Amino acid sequence: MFRPLEICIGLRYTRAKRNNSFISFISFTSMLGMALGITALITVMSVMNGFQTEVRERILSLTPHITVTSWDGRLLDWPHTLERVIEHPAVEGGAPFVRGEVMLNFGSQVSGALLQGILPSQEPQVSELDQQLIVGDLADLIPGQFGIILGEQLAAILGITLGDKVTVITPQANTTPMGTMPVLRRFEVVGLFSAGMYDYDRNLAVIHVDDGARLFRLGEAVSGLRLSLQDAFLAPRVNQQLHAQLPSGYVVSDWTREHANYFRAVQIEKTAMFIILMLIVAVAAFNLVSTLVMVVTDKQADIAILRTLGATPRSIMGVFMVQGIAVGAVGTLLGLIGGLALAFNVDRVVLFIERLFGVRFLAPDLYLISDLPSEVVFSDVVAITTIAFGLAVLATLYPAWRAARTQPAEALRYE
């Protein structure tokens, strides 16, 4: 702990003499550099957290938390299996699905798509598809009438509107006197949806689960079950528990595995950005070294007088550590205030800049998210400020140690 005398003299030394204001300028720039670095780091990490949360929510709007399938892709007696897994306390809802890759043909346009059969009455339990419909309704998917709901981007590429009939071509084949022919079925477009993610809007088509089972020749079976959980982050644990509960032959997967590459890439990018921006803070913090070295040189006579008055080397070291810590603390505090203020208002700041210069940073037709979301994570803020302040304290050690080694006789020889 620092004694009152050390604190008083250290704070006094933060202001240089008028004839040596250059030291004050260097001290101010060090403080400002730390504040700007911390502000940038808090803002960037908050924006990246916001992007991660926004994209995760859009992915989970149509991706189940847990998927239960079988090794052969045919899940028989699925109602019994659904009753069994729904008993798990963490499972909130479940629904069957049929899934397969197909080709869609309309006029001269052909496009690949992921065809997914759903049970309209149970689909709201596992996805937000019913909330993402632009036109139409899930109830329009009536078994035997072969209705289909397309993503808006897929419909735009094919040139399809509501009421048009699109031909679905499956990988299965029929053997006829004319040779082997692919299975074809015409579906009527009864709805369009927009999930806000290009992958879904461009590639996904939805039909009734019964029509899907008939199209892919599954009989009474389905491709699997889709489950929703009360907490999506419990998916890995529930995955293991269901895997142990169900008999062999079942395959249990969760959203963290299916999208592992994406979330791993985001985490690596966040770590890299944290390290890069923290280097800016480190440079500003270690500018304190040069500032304090100049102060020590400038205060040689003062140090000698304090020593002759009985100040110990430890007290002298404490004086200059107080000075460096004060500068670091003010810079960290300013950076914290600025970072939080900018992180909580980044959308307004970006909107102001876009209107001022007439530009658009995230065009809706090019980017998945057209606004800058921001999510301030308390643990990130604590880590940033702690590391920044720690670097500032570390930067004071060498100049303070050098001041403590000053010999009074040598310092006063030419005074």
SEKE-507288 format. One record per residue (C-alpha): residue number from 1; x, y, z; residue in three letters. Coordinates in steps of 0.05 Angstrom, whole numbers, plus 5000, padded with zeros to 4 digits. Each point is the difference from the previous one (the first is absolute). Layout:
@num: NUM	x: X	y: Y	z: Z	residu: ala;
...
***
This chain:
@num: 1	x: 5000	y: 5000	z: 5000	residu: met;
@num: 2	x: 5022	y: 5071	z: 4986	residu: phe;
@num: 3	x: 5007	y: 5050	z: 5057	residu: arg;
@num: 4	x: 4968	y: 5069	z: 4997	residu: pro;
@num: 5	x: 5066	y: 5035	z: 4987	residu: leu;
@num: 6	x: 5016	y: 4956	z: 4940	residu: glu;
@num: 7	x: 4930	y: 5011	z: 4973	residu: ile;
@num: 8	x: 5003	y: 5075	z: 5009	residu: cys;
@num: 9	x: 5069	y: 5008	z: 4967	residu: ile;
@num: 10	x: 4983	y: 4950	z: 4944	residu: gly;
@num: 11	x: 4936	y: 5037	z: 4982	residu: leu;
@num: 12	x: 5038	y: 5066	z: 5002	residu: arg;
@num: 13	x: 5051	y: 4973	z: 4951	residu: tyr;
@num: 14	x: 4946	y: 4985	z: 4949	residu: thr;
@num: 15	x: 5004	y: 5075	z: 4984	residu: arg;
@num: 16	x: 5067	y: 5022	z: 4974	residu: ala;
@num: 17	x: 5031	y: 5068	z: 5008	residu: lys;
@num: 18	x: 4982	y: 5054	z: 4950	residu: arg;
@num: 19	x: 5070	y: 4999	z: 4971	residu: asn;
@num: 20	x: 4994	y: 4925	z: 4986	residu: asn;
@num: 21	x: 4929	y: 4991	z: 4976	residu: ser;
@num: 22	x: 5023	y: 4949	z: 4949	residu: phe;
@num: 23	x: 4997	y: 4947	z: 5054	residu: ile;
@num: 24	x: 4927	y: 5018	z: 5014	residu: ser;
@num: 25	x: 4986	y: 4994	z: 4926	residu: phe;
@num: 26	x: 5030	y: 4930	z: 4996	residu: ile;
@num: 27	x: 4962	y: 4980	z: 5062	residu: ser;
@num: 28	x: 4935	y: 5026	z: 4970	residu: phe;
@num: 29	x: 5012	y: 4963	z: 4934	residu: thr;
@num: 30	x: 5013	y: 4936	z: 5038	residu: ser;
@num: 31	x: 4935	y: 5009	z: 5038	residu: met;
@num: 32	x: 4962	y: 5017	z: 4937	residu: leu;
@num: 33	x: 5030	y: 4940	z: 4963	residu: gly;
@num: 34	x: 4977	y: 4953	z: 5054	residu: met;
@num: 35	x: 4931	y: 5030	z: 5001	residu: ala;
@num: 36	x: 4992	y: 4995	z: 4924	residu: leu;
@num: 37	x: 5027	y: 4929	z: 4999	residu: gly;
@num: 38	x: 4953	y: 4976	z: 5055	residu: ile;
@num: 39	x: 4941	y: 5037	z: 4967	residu: thr;
@num: 40	x: 5015	y: 4966	z: 4933	residu: ala;
@num: 41	x: 5009	y: 4932	z: 5032	residu: leu;
@num: 42	x: 4935	y: 5002	z: 5041	residu: ile;
@num: 43	x: 4961	y: 5025	z: 4939	residu: thr;
@num: 44	x: 5028	y: 4949	z: 4951	residu: val;
@num: 45	x: 4990	y: 4942	z: 5048	residu: met;
@num: 46	x: 4929	y: 5023	z: 5015	residu: ser;
@num: 47	x: 4983	y: 5005	z: 4925	residu: val;
@num: 48	x: 5030	y: 4930	z: 4988	residu: met;
@num: 49	x: 4960	y: 4972	z: 5058	residu: asn;
@num: 50	x: 4938	y: 5033	z: 4970	residu: gly;
@num: 51	x: 5013	y: 4970	z: 4931	residu: phe;
@num: 52	x: 5012	y: 4932	z: 5031	residu: gln;
@num: 53	x: 4935	y: 5002	z: 5039	residu: thr;
@num: 54	x: 4960	y: 5027	z: 4941	residu: glu;
@num: 55	x: 5025	y: 4947	z: 4952	residu: val;
@num: 56	x: 4991	y: 4945	z: 5052	residu: arg;
@num: 57	x: 4928	y: 5020	z: 5011	residu: glu;
@num: 58	x: 4987	y: 5000	z: 4925	residu: arg;
@num: 59	x: 5032	y: 4932	z: 4993	residu: ile;
@num: 60	x: 4960	y: 4972	z: 5057	residu: leu;
@num: 61	x: 4935	y: 5029	z: 4972	residu: ser;
@num: 62	x: 4998	y: 4942	z: 4951	residu: leu;
@num: 63	x: 5053	y: 4953	z: 5028	residu: thr;
@num: 64	x: 4978	y: 4951	z: 5055	residu: pro;
@num: 65	x: 5038	y: 4998	z: 5065	residu: his;
@num: 66	x: 5003	y: 4924	z: 4997	residu: ile;
@num: 67	x: 4990	y: 4953	z: 4941	residu: thr;
@num: 68	x: 4984	y: 4926	z: 5010	residu: val;
@num: 69	x: 5009	y: 4955	z: 4939	residu: thr;
@num: 70	x: 5019	y: 4928	z: 4985	residu: ser;
@num: 71	x: 5060	y: 4969	z: 4966	residu: trp;
@num: 72	x: 4961	y: 4982	z: 4937	residu: asp;
@num: 73	x: 4963	y: 5066	z: 4995	residu: gly;
@num: 74	x: 4931	y: 4968	z: 5014	residu: arg;
@num: 75	x: 4971	y: 5011	z: 5069	residu: leu;
@num: 76	x: 4943	y: 4951	z: 5011	residu: leu;
@num: 77	x: 4949	y: 5005	z: 5055	residu: asp;
@num: 78	x: 5019	y: 5073	z: 5009	residu: trp;
@num: 79	x: 4939	y: 5018	z: 5044	residu: pro;
@num: 80	x: 5025	y: 4952	z: 5053	residu: his;
@num: 81	x: 5071	y: 5028	z: 4995	residu: thr;
@num: 82	x: 4973	y: 5071	z: 5005	residu: leu;
@num: 83	x: 4961	y: 4983	z: 5063	residu: glu;
@num: 84	x: 5063	y: 4970	z: 5030	residu: arg;
@num: 85	x: 5047	y: 5058	z: 4987	residu: val;
@num: 86	x: 4947	y: 5053	z: 5018	residu: ile;
@num: 87	x: 5002	y: 4973	z: 5071	residu: glu;
@num: 88	x: 5069	y: 5030	z: 5010	residu: his;
@num: 89	x: 4991	y: 5061	z: 5045	residu: pro;
@num: 90	x: 5042	y: 5045	z: 4955	residu: ala;
@num: 91	x: 4961	y: 4984	z: 4936	residu: val;
@num: 92	x: 4946	y: 5051	z: 4986	residu: glu;
@num: 93	x: 4970	y: 4972	z: 4936	residu: gly;
@num: 94	x: 5011	y: 4954	z: 4941	residu: gly;
@num: 95	x: 4976	y: 4987	z: 4929	residu: ala;
@num: 96	x: 5015	y: 4949	z: 4945	residu: pro;
@num: 97	x: 5033	y: 5019	z: 4935	residu: phe;
@num: 98	x: 5019	y: 4972	z: 4932	residu: val;
@num: 99	x: 5060	y: 5028	z: 4965	residu: arg;
@num: 100	x: 5034	y: 4990	z: 4933	residu: gly;
@num: 101	x: 5037	y: 5036	z: 4945	residu: glu;
@num: 102	x: 4960	y: 5013	z: 4936	residu: val;
@num: 103	x: 4999	y: 5041	z: 4937	residu: met;
@num: 104	x: 4945	y: 5051	z: 4988	residu: leu;
@num: 105	x: 4979	y: 5017	z: 4929	residu: asn;
@num: 106	x: 4955	y: 5057	z: 4977	residu: phe;
@num: 107	x: 4998	y: 5016	z: 4927	residu: gly;
@num: 108	x: 5072	y: 5005	z: 4977	residu: ser;
@num: 109	x: 5028	y: 5011	z: 5070	residu: gln;
@num: 110	x: 5030	y: 4944	z: 5041	residu: val;
@num: 111	x: 5029	y: 5005	z: 5070	residu: ser;
@num: 112	x: 5023	y: 4952	z: 5054	residu: gly;
@num: 113	x: 4964	y: 5003	z: 5067	residu: ala;
@num: 114	x: 4994	y: 4967	z: 5067	residu: leu;
@num: 115	x: 4929	y: 4973	z: 5005	residu: leu;
@num: 116	x: 4974	y: 4993	z: 5071	residu: gln;
@num: 117	x: 4934	y: 4967	z: 5019	residu: gly;
@num: 118	x: 4968	y: 5026	z: 5064	residu: ile;
@num: 119	x: 4938	y: 4989	z: 5041	residu: leu;
@num: 120	x: 4966	y: 5069	z: 5000	residu: pro;
@num: 121	x: 4964	y: 4989	z: 5066	residu: ser;
@num: 122	x: 5065	y: 4985	z: 5037	residu: gln;
@num: 123	x: 5050	y: 5042	z: 4961	residu: glu;
@num: 124	x: 4992	y: 5063	z: 5044	residu: pro;
@num: 125	x: 5028	y: 4959	z: 5058	residu: gln;
@num: 126	x: 5068	y: 4993	z: 4967	residu: val;
@num: 127	x: 5008	y: 5060	z: 4953	residu: ser;
@num: 128	x: 4976	y: 5070	z: 4985	residu: glu;
@num: 129	x: 4979	y: 4984	z: 4928	residu: leu;
@num: 130	x: 4928	y: 5021	z: 5014	residu: asp;
@num: 131	x: 5025	y: 5069	z: 5021	residu: gln;
@num: 132	x: 5045	y: 5007	z: 4938	residu: gln;
@num: 133	x: 4946	y: 4989	z: 4948	residu: leu;
@num: 134	x: 4992	y: 5059	z: 4951	residu: ile;
@num: 135	x: 4938	y: 4971	z: 4968	residu: val;
@num: 136	x: 4961	y: 4937	z: 5014	residu: gly;
@num: 137	x: 4992	y: 4958	z: 5062	residu: asp;
@num: 138	x: 5026	y: 4934	z: 5026	residu: leu;
@num: 139	x: 4929	y: 4974	z: 5001	residu: ala;
@num: 140	x: 5001	y: 5005	z: 4924	residu: asp;
@num: 141	x: 5046	y: 4939	z: 4999	residu: leu;
@num: 142	x: 4945	y: 4947	z: 4995	residu: ile;
@num: 143	x: 5022	y: 4928	z: 4991	residu: pro;
@num: 144	x: 4984	y: 4973	z: 4930	residu: gly;
@num: 145	x: 4992	y: 5069	z: 4969	residu: gln;
@num: 146	x: 5075	y: 5008	z: 4990	residu: phe;
@num: 147	x: 5009	y: 5072	z: 5022	residu: gly;
@num: 148	x: 5069	y: 5030	z: 5008	residu: ile;
@num: 149	x: 5029	y: 5061	z: 5036	residu: ile;
@num: 150	x: 5064	y: 5031	z: 4972	residu: leu;
@num: 151	x: 5052	y: 5047	z: 5026	residu: gly;
@num: 152	x: 4993	y: 5069	z: 4968	residu: glu;
@num: 153	x: 5069	y: 4997	z: 4968	residu: gln;
@num: 154	x: 4987	y: 4932	z: 4970	residu: leu;
@num: 155	x: 4933	y: 5023	z: 4973	residu: ala;
@num: 156	x: 5032	y: 5062	z: 4970	residu: ala;
@num: 157	x: 5054	y: 4959	z: 4964	residu: ile;
@num: 158	x: 4948	y: 4953	z: 4971	residu: leu;
@num: 159	x: 4952	y: 5058	z: 4984	residu: gly;
@num: 160	x: 4945	y: 4968	z: 5041	residu: ile;
@num: 161	x: 4940	y: 5035	z: 5032	residu: thr;
@num: 162	x: 4943	y: 4976	z: 5043	residu: leu;
@num: 163	x: 4957	y: 4949	z: 4964	residu: gly;
@num: 164	x: 5052	y: 4978	z: 4949	residu: asp;
@num: 165	x: 5016	y: 4926	z: 4993	residu: lys;
@num: 166	x: 5072	y: 4977	z: 5007	residu: val;
@num: 167	x: 5027	y: 4932	z: 4981	residu: thr;
@num: 168	x: 5040	y: 4963	z: 5054	residu: val;
@num: 169	x: 5051	y: 4950	z: 4974	residu: ile;
@num: 170	x: 5027	y: 4951	z: 5052	residu: thr;
@num: 171	x: 5063	y: 4956	z: 4997	residu: pro;
@num: 172	x: 4957	y: 4937	z: 5001	residu: gln;
@num: 173	x: 4985	y: 4967	z: 4934	residu: ala;
@num: 174	x: 4945	y: 4959	z: 4969	residu: asn;
@num: 175	x: 5013	y: 4943	z: 4952	residu: thr;
@num: 176	x: 4954	y: 5006	z: 4940	residu: thr;
@num: 177	x: 4997	y: 4970	z: 4930	residu: pro;
@num: 178	x: 5033	y: 5065	z: 4978	residu: met;
@num: 179	x: 5058	y: 4987	z: 5048	residu: gly;
@num: 180	x: 5018	y: 5029	z: 5068	residu: thr;
@num: 181	x: 4963	y: 5065	z: 5012	residu: met;
@num: 182	x: 5005	y: 5048	z: 5060	residu: pro;
@num: 183	x: 4941	y: 5008	z: 5046	residu: val;
@num: 184	x: 4962	y: 5064	z: 4983	residu: leu;
@num: 185	x: 4944	y: 5034	z: 5037	residu: arg;
@num: 186	x: 4966	y: 5067	z: 4988	residu: arg;
@num: 187	x: 4988	y: 5043	z: 5062	residu: phe;
@num: 188	x: 4959	y: 5063	z: 5006	residu: glu;
@num: 189	x: 5033	y: 5059	z: 5034	residu: val;
@num: 190	x: 4956	y: 5018	z: 5059	residu: val;
@num: 191	x: 5047	y: 5046	z: 5039	residu: gly;
@num: 192	x: 5066	y: 5037	z: 5003	residu: leu;
@num: 193	x: 5044	y: 5013	z: 5061	residu: phe;
@num: 194	x: 5059	y: 5044	z: 5018	residu: ser;
@num: 195	x: 5046	y: 4976	z: 5056	residu: ala;
@num: 196	x: 5050	y: 5057	z: 4992	residu: gly;
@num: 197	x: 5055	y: 4950	z: 4983	residu: met;
@num: 198	x: 5021	y: 4991	z: 4928	residu: tyr;
@num: 199	x: 5015	y: 4925	z: 5008	residu: asp;
@num: 200	x: 4928	y: 4986	z: 5022	residu: tyr;
@num: 201	x: 4966	y: 5050	z: 4955	residu: asp;
@num: 202	x: 5039	y: 4975	z: 4940	residu: arg;
@num: 203	x: 5000	y: 4924	z: 5011	residu: asn;
@num: 204	x: 4941	y: 4979	z: 5043	residu: leu;
@num: 205	x: 4932	y: 4975	z: 4976	residu: ala;
@num: 206	x: 4947	y: 4973	z: 5048	residu: val;
@num: 207	x: 4944	y: 4950	z: 4988	residu: ile;
@num: 208	x: 4955	y: 4957	z: 5043	residu: his;
@num: 209	x: 5034	y: 4941	z: 5034	residu: val;
@num: 210	x: 4951	y: 4951	z: 4969	residu: asp;
@num: 211	x: 5014	y: 5026	z: 4930	residu: asp;
@num: 212	x: 5075	y: 4996	z: 5015	residu: gly;
@num: 213	x: 4995	y: 4928	z: 5024	residu: ala;
@num: 214	x: 4962	y: 4982	z: 4937	residu: arg;
@num: 215	x: 5049	y: 5037	z: 4955	residu: leu;
@num: 216	x: 5062	y: 4968	z: 5031	residu: phe;
@num: 217	x: 4965	y: 4932	z: 5008	residu: arg;
@num: 218	x: 5007	y: 4995	z: 5075	residu: leu;
@num: 219	x: 4932	y: 4969	z: 5012	residu: gly;
@num: 220	x: 4978	y: 5011	z: 5072	residu: glu;
@num: 221	x: 5071	y: 5022	z: 5020	residu: ala;
@num: 222	x: 5030	y: 5069	z: 5004	residu: val;
@num: 223	x: 5071	y: 5025	z: 4995	residu: ser;
@num: 224	x: 5003	y: 5019	z: 5073	residu: gly;
@num: 225	x: 4976	y: 5044	z: 5057	residu: leu;
@num: 226	x: 5016	y: 5072	z: 5014	residu: arg;
@num: 227	x: 5001	y: 5022	z: 5073	residu: leu;
@num: 228	x: 5000	y: 5068	z: 5033	residu: ser;
@num: 229	x: 5029	y: 5012	z: 5069	residu: leu;
@num: 230	x: 4984	y: 5050	z: 5055	residu: gln;
@num: 231	x: 5072	y: 5023	z: 4996	residu: asp;
@num: 232	x: 5037	y: 4992	z: 4933	residu: ala;
@num: 233	x: 5067	y: 4999	z: 5035	residu: phe;
@num: 234	x: 4982	y: 4935	z: 5036	residu: leu;
@num: 235	x: 4999	y: 4965	z: 4932	residu: ala;
@num: 236	x: 5068	y: 4964	z: 5008	residu: pro;
@num: 237	x: 4982	y: 4973	z: 5069	residu: arg;
@num: 238	x: 4930	y: 4978	z: 4978	residu: val;
@num: 239	x: 5031	y: 4969	z: 4938	residu: asn;
@num: 240	x: 5043	y: 4954	z: 5043	residu: gln;
@num: 241	x: 4942	y: 4983	z: 5047	residu: gln;
@num: 242	x: 4952	y: 4982	z: 4943	residu: leu;
@num: 243	x: 5055	y: 4960	z: 4965	residu: his;
@num: 244	x: 5008	y: 4958	z: 5064	residu: ala;
@num: 245	x: 4924	y: 4994	z: 5009	residu: gln;
@num: 246	x: 4982	y: 4978	z: 4929	residu: leu;
@num: 247	x: 5017	y: 4930	z: 4975	residu: pro;
@num: 248	x: 5054	y: 4987	z: 4949	residu: ser;
@num: 249	x: 4985	y: 5020	z: 4929	residu: gly;
@num: 250	x: 4979	y: 5070	z: 5017	residu: tyr;
@num: 251	x: 5043	y: 5060	z: 4982	residu: val;
@num: 252	x: 4995	y: 5062	z: 5043	residu: val;
@num: 253	x: 5029	y: 5066	z: 4978	residu: ser;
@num: 254	x: 4995	y: 5073	z: 5023	residu: asp;
@num: 255	x: 5007	y: 5069	z: 4970	residu: trp;
@num: 256	x: 5069	y: 5012	z: 5030	residu: thr;
@num: 257	x: 5027	y: 4941	z: 4959	residu: arg;
@num: 258	x: 4963	y: 5016	z: 4936	residu: glu;
@num: 259	x: 5026	y: 5071	z: 4999	residu: his;
@num: 260	x: 5065	y: 4987	z: 5037	residu: ala;
@num: 261	x: 5044	y: 5028	z: 4944	residu: asn;
@num: 262	x: 4963	y: 5067	z: 4999	residu: tyr;
@num: 263	x: 5002	y: 5011	z: 5075	residu: phe;
@num: 264	x: 5072	y: 4977	z: 5004	residu: arg;
@num: 265	x: 5019	y: 5050	z: 4946	residu: ala;
@num: 266	x: 4963	y: 5056	z: 5037	residu: val;
@num: 267	x: 5036	y: 4983	z: 5065	residu: gln;
@num: 268	x: 5068	y: 5000	z: 4966	residu: ile;
@num: 269	x: 4984	y: 5067	z: 4968	residu: glu;
@num: 270	x: 4979	y: 5029	z: 5067	residu: lys;
@num: 271	x: 5064	y: 4976	z: 5033	residu: thr;
@num: 272	x: 5043	y: 5028	z: 4944	residu: ala;
@num: 273	x: 4965	y: 5068	z: 5003	residu: met;
@num: 274	x: 5008	y: 5001	z: 5076	residu: phe;
@num: 275	x: 5075	y: 4987	z: 4995	residu: ile;
@num: 276	x: 5010	y: 5051	z: 4944	residu: ile;
@num: 277	x: 4962	y: 5056	z: 5034	residu: leu;
@num: 278	x: 5031	y: 4983	z: 5067	residu: met;
@num: 279	x: 5068	y: 5013	z: 4969	residu: leu;
@num: 280	x: 4977	y: 5072	z: 4987	residu: ile;
@num: 281	x: 4984	y: 5006	z: 5073	residu: val;
@num: 282	x: 5068	y: 4969	z: 5018	residu: ala;
@num: 283	x: 5037	y: 5051	z: 4957	residu: val;
@num: 284	x: 4964	y: 5057	z: 5034	residu: ala;
@num: 285	x: 5012	y: 4970	z: 5068	residu: ala;
@num: 286	x: 5074	y: 4991	z: 4989	residu: phe;
@num: 287	x: 5005	y: 5072	z: 4977	residu: asn;
@num: 288	x: 4996	y: 5013	z: 5074	residu: leu;
@num: 289	x: 5070	y: 4971	z: 5005	residu: val;
@num: 290	x: 5030	y: 5056	z: 4959	residu: ser;
@num: 291	x: 4957	y: 5051	z: 5037	residu: thr;
@num: 292	x: 5022	y: 4977	z: 5069	residu: leu;
@num: 293	x: 5073	y: 4993	z: 4979	residu: val;
@num: 294	x: 4999	y: 5074	z: 4979	residu: met;
@num: 295	x: 4966	y: 5019	z: 5065	residu: val;
@num: 296	x: 5052	y: 4962	z: 5040	residu: val;
@num: 297	x: 5055	y: 5036	z: 4962	residu: thr;
@num: 298	x: 4966	y: 5067	z: 5011	residu: asp;
@num: 299	x: 4990	y: 4987	z: 5075	residu: lys;
@num: 300	x: 5070	y: 4977	z: 5017	residu: gln;
@num: 301	x: 5011	y: 5059	z: 5048	residu: ala;
@num: 302	x: 4932	y: 4989	z: 5033	residu: asp;
@num: 303	x: 5015	y: 4926	z: 5009	residu: ile;
@num: 304	x: 5067	y: 5017	z: 5032	residu: ala;
@num: 305	x: 4968	y: 5049	z: 5048	residu: ile;
@num: 306	x: 4947	y: 4950	z: 5020	residu: leu;
@num: 307	x: 5053	y: 4948	z: 5013	residu: arg;
@num: 308	x: 5040	y: 5047	z: 5044	residu: thr;
@num: 309	x: 4936	y: 5015	z: 5038	residu: leu;
@num: 310	x: 4993	y: 4927	z: 5016	residu: gly;
@num: 311	x: 4959	y: 4971	z: 4943	residu: ala;
@num: 312	x: 5017	y: 4928	z: 4987	residu: thr;
@num: 313	x: 5011	y: 4970	z: 4930	residu: pro;
@num: 314	x: 4933	y: 4965	z: 5009	residu: arg;
@num: 315	x: 4966	y: 5067	z: 5012	residu: ser;
@num: 316	x: 5032	y: 5030	z: 4938	residu: ile;
@num: 317	x: 4978	y: 4940	z: 4959	residu: met;
@num: 318	x: 4930	y: 5008	z: 5028	residu: gly;
@num: 319	x: 4998	y: 5074	z: 4979	residu: val;
@num: 320	x: 5013	y: 4985	z: 4927	residu: phe;
@num: 321	x: 4955	y: 4938	z: 5000	residu: met;
@num: 322	x: 4944	y: 5044	z: 5026	residu: val;
@num: 323	x: 5011	y: 5048	z: 4942	residu: gln;
@num: 324	x: 4999	y: 4945	z: 4948	residu: gly;
@num: 325	x: 4941	y: 4965	z: 5031	residu: ile;
@num: 326	x: 4961	y: 5066	z: 5003	residu: ala;
@num: 327	x: 5011	y: 5011	z: 4925	residu: val;
@num: 328	x: 4982	y: 4928	z: 4984	residu: gly;
@num: 329	x: 4938	y: 5002	z: 5044	residu: ala;
@num: 330	x: 4974	y: 5064	z: 4968	residu: val;
@num: 331	x: 5013	y: 4972	z: 4930	residu: gly;
@num: 332	x: 4966	y: 4934	z: 5018	residu: thr;
@num: 333	x: 4940	y: 5036	z: 5030	residu: leu;
@num: 334	x: 4992	y: 5046	z: 4940	residu: leu;
@num: 335	x: 5006	y: 4941	z: 4953	residu: gly;
@num: 336	x: 4948	y: 4961	z: 5040	residu: leu;
@num: 337	x: 4950	y: 5058	z: 4999	residu: ile;
@num: 338	x: 5013	y: 5014	z: 4926	residu: gly;
@num: 339	x: 4996	y: 4927	z: 4981	residu: gly;
@num: 340	x: 4934	y: 4987	z: 5036	residu: leu;
@num: 341	x: 4970	y: 5065	z: 4973	residu: ala;
@num: 342	x: 5019	y: 4982	z: 4929	residu: leu;
@num: 343	x: 4981	y: 4926	z: 5006	residu: ala;
@num: 344	x: 4930	y: 5016	z: 5025	residu: phe;
@num: 345	x: 4989	y: 5053	z: 4946	residu: asn;
@num: 346	x: 5040	y: 4971	z: 4941	residu: val;
@num: 347	x: 4937	y: 4994	z: 4957	residu: asp;
@num: 348	x: 4985	y: 5074	z: 5009	residu: arg;
@num: 349	x: 5072	y: 5020	z: 4986	residu: val;
@num: 350	x: 5002	y: 4958	z: 4936	residu: val;
@num: 351	x: 4933	y: 5029	z: 4977	residu: leu;
@num: 352	x: 5026	y: 5071	z: 5012	residu: phe;
@num: 353	x: 5063	y: 4986	z: 4960	residu: ile;
@num: 354	x: 4961	y: 4968	z: 4943	residu: glu;
@num: 355	x: 4954	y: 5060	z: 4996	residu: arg;
@num: 356	x: 5057	y: 5049	z: 5005	residu: leu;
@num: 357	x: 5041	y: 4970	z: 4944	residu: phe;
@num: 358	x: 4944	y: 4968	z: 4960	residu: gly;
@num: 359	x: 5028	y: 4929	z: 5004	residu: val;
@num: 360	x: 4974	y: 4932	z: 5022	residu: arg;
@num: 361	x: 5049	y: 4956	z: 5038	residu: phe;
@num: 362	x: 4957	y: 4937	z: 4998	residu: leu;
@num: 363	x: 4956	y: 4999	z: 4939	residu: ala;
@num: 364	x: 4939	y: 4953	z: 5011	residu: pro;
@num: 365	x: 5009	y: 4969	z: 4930	residu: asp;
@num: 366	x: 5073	y: 4981	z: 5014	residu: leu;
@num: 367	x: 5004	y: 4983	z: 5074	residu: tyr;
@num: 368	x: 4963	y: 4952	z: 5045	residu: leu;
@num: 369	x: 4989	y: 5054	z: 5053	residu: ile;
@num: 370	x: 4989	y: 5072	z: 4978	residu: ser;
@num: 371	x: 5006	y: 5031	z: 5069	residu: asp;
@num: 372	x: 5057	y: 4998	z: 5050	residu: leu;
@num: 373	x: 4976	y: 4961	z: 5060	residu: pro;
@num: 374	x: 5037	y: 5010	z: 5066	residu: ser;
@num: 375	x: 5000	y: 4956	z: 5061	residu: glu;
@num: 376	x: 5042	y: 5022	z: 5060	residu: val;
@num: 377	x: 5026	y: 4939	z: 5038	residu: val;
@num: 378	x: 5020	y: 5017	z: 5071	residu: phe;
@num: 379	x: 5055	y: 4948	z: 5002	residu: ser;
@num: 380	x: 5032	y: 5029	z: 4937	residu: asp;
@num: 381	x: 4999	y: 5070	z: 5030	residu: val;
@num: 382	x: 5031	y: 4977	z: 5065	residu: val;
@num: 383	x: 5055	y: 4961	z: 4963	residu: ala;
@num: 384	x: 5017	y: 5060	z: 4955	residu: ile;
@num: 385	x: 5004	y: 5051	z: 5056	residu: thr;
@num: 386	x: 5038	y: 4953	z: 5046	residu: thr;
@num: 387	x: 5052	y: 4983	z: 4948	residu: ile;
@num: 388	x: 5008	y: 5073	z: 4979	residu: ala;
@num: 389	x: 5008	y: 5024	z: 5071	residu: phe;
@num: 390	x: 5048	y: 4943	z: 5015	residu: gly;
@num: 391	x: 5043	y: 5020	z: 4941	residu: leu;
@num: 392	x: 5002	y: 5071	z: 5026	residu: ala;
@num: 393	x: 5022	y: 4977	z: 5069	residu: val;
@num: 394	x: 5053	y: 4955	z: 4968	residu: leu;
@num: 395	x: 5026	y: 5059	z: 4960	residu: ala;
@num: 396	x: 5014	y: 5040	z: 5063	residu: thr;
@num: 397	x: 5047	y: 4948	z: 5032	residu: leu;
@num: 398	x: 5064	y: 5015	z: 4962	residu: tyr;
@num: 399	x: 4999	y: 5077	z: 5005	residu: pro;
@num: 400	x: 4980	y: 4996	z: 5074	residu: ala;
@num: 401	x: 5056	y: 4950	z: 5013	residu: trp;
@num: 402	x: 5049	y: 5045	z: 4964	residu: arg;
@num: 403	x: 4978	y: 5060	z: 5042	residu: ala;
@num: 404	x: 5010	y: 4959	z: 5064	residu: ala;
@num: 405	x: 5072	y: 4986	z: 4980	residu: arg;
@num: 406	x: 5017	y: 5075	z: 4995	residu: thr;
@num: 407	x: 5059	y: 5020	z: 5043	residu: gln;
@num: 408	x: 4991	y: 5068	z: 5035	residu: pro;
@num: 409	x: 5073	y: 5020	z: 4994	residu: ala;
@num: 410	x: 5001	y: 4987	z: 4925	residu: glu;
@num: 411	x: 4934	y: 5035	z: 4988	residu: ala;
@num: 412	x: 5020	y: 5063	z: 5039	residu: leu;
@num: 413	x: 5072	y: 5005	z: 4973	residu: arg;
@num: 414	x: 4983	y: 5050	z: 4945	residu: tyr;
@num: 415	x: 4943	y: 5036	z: 5035	residu: glu;
***
